[in-house]
Amino acid sequence: MYFNKESITEEMTIALAHEVKNPLALIKANIELLELEKDVNHYSSNFRVIKNEINKISAIISDFMLFCKPTKQIEEDKIFIFDMIEDNLERYKIYENIKFYFNCYCSFEDMNILGVESKVSLLLTNIYKNSIEAIIDEGIIQTTVYKQDEHLVVDIVDNGIGIDDKILQKVYEPFFTNKENGSGLGIPICRNIMKDMGGSFDIFNNKQKGCTVRLKFKRFDI
């Protein structure tokens, strides 16, 4: 059974989060107290597993709230997407095993989009995070920006492990994930963000290696 955000009210989401996260916080606090006891040190590996699973559930609930939260009428504004991409690439320079490239095939004047800055920030963060996690050892992430009719297109391409063709379409389904600690909501959240802003989100495997995420934003000047 899969959810769509239109079928879930804000009250339901808040109630679910409250019912689940409060008991988790209490369990975690008590485990941390027990860890301080000297005679339970031989259970440290068990405590670590339990805490990791609690953190995983907490992350799923947080993503679920974000996914199901009804879209509020936040006024869209002019966003200079170049600066937002540059900020992300600067942040990820800490990954010395990955080379980042940024290609622009349009003028600076054409790189203004219509959207909500906080949503675009979350979107780019999620995509670059996924691309980085897909790369084993050394790799490349290339960002290309170009105009296409009334859209500004941003392609984020990595040469990571890619996605099995058999499950590629399932990545859009809430709670589907092949990551050990994934919530299965990152890509659905990204797709919803683009839909809310009148754009589109697509992900596909490259012919040789890795994946491409294609974002089509509404241009500000259209």
C-alpha positions, 0 to 999 in steps of 0.5 A, spaced: 500 500 500 502 506 497 500 513 500 500 520 496 500 526 500 493 528 497 490 523 501 493 524 508 491 530 512 496 535 516 492 532 523 493 525 521 501 526 520 502 530 526 498 525 530 502 519 527 509 523 528 507 524 536 505 517 537 511 514 534 517 519 536 515 520 543 516 513 545 522 512 541 525 518 545 523 515 551 526 508 549 533 512 547 534 516 553 533 509 557 538 505 553 543 511 554 542 511 562 543 503 562 549 504 558 552 508 563 552 502 568 558 498 568 555 491 569 552 492 562 558 493 558 557 486 555 551 488 552 554 495 548 553 492 541 546 490 542 545 497 545 548 500 539 544 496 534 537 498 538 539 506 537 541 505 530 534 502 529 531 508 533 535 513 529 532 510 523 525 510 525 526 517 527 528 519 520 523 515 516 518 519 521 521 526 519 521 524 512 514 522 512 512 528 515 515 532 510 512 528 504 505 528 507 505 535 509 500 539 505 503 544 500 502 551 503 501 557 498 508 560 499 509 565 494 514 563 488 520 568 487 526 569 482 531 564 484 538 565 481 540 557 480 547 558 479 549 560 486 545 555 489 548 549 485 555 553 486 554 553 494 552 545 494 559 544 490 563 548 495 560 544 500 561 537 497 569 539 496 570 535 502 569 529 498 576 528 495 575 522 492 569 525 487 571 530 482 565 535 481 564 539 474 559 544 472 557 546 465 553 552 463 550 552 456 546 559 457 547 566 460 547 568 467 540 572 465 537 565 463 539 562 469 533 565 473 528 560 475 521 561 479 520 557 485 521 557 493 528 557 495 527 553 501 524 547 497 530 548 491 535 548 497 532 541 499 531 538 492 539 539 490 541 537 497 538 530 496 540 529 489 547 531 491 547 526 497 544 520 493 549 521 487 555 521 492 552 515 496 552 512 489 560 512 488 564 507 490 572 509 491 573 514 486 568 518 481 565 524 478 559 528 478 557 533 473 552 538 473 549 541 466 545 547 465 541 549 459 535 552 456 529 547 453 523 551 451 520 555 457 524 551 462 531 551 465 534 544 465 539 541 470 542 535 469 546 532 475 550 526 472 554 521 476 558 515 474 556 511 480 553 504 481 546 506 478 540 503 479 537 496 477 533 497 471 528 492 474 527 497 480 528 503 477 520 505 476 519 503 483 524 509 486 518 514 485 514 509 490 514 512 497 517 507 502 521 503 497 529 503 498 535 499 497 539 503 502 540 500 508 538 506 512 534 509 507 527 512 508 524 511 501 521 518 501 527 522 498 526 521 491 518 522 492 519 528 496 524 531 490 518 529 485 513 533 489 517 539 490 518 539 482 511 538 481 509 543 486 513 548 482 510 547 476 516 543 473 518 535 473 523 530 476 526 524 472 531 519 474 534 514 469 541 510 468 546 512 463 548 508 457 555 507 460 555 507 468 551 511 473 545 515 473 542 522 471 537 526 475 533 531 470 530 537 473 526 542 469 524 548 472 520 554 470 524 559 467 523 566 471 522 570 464 517 566 461 
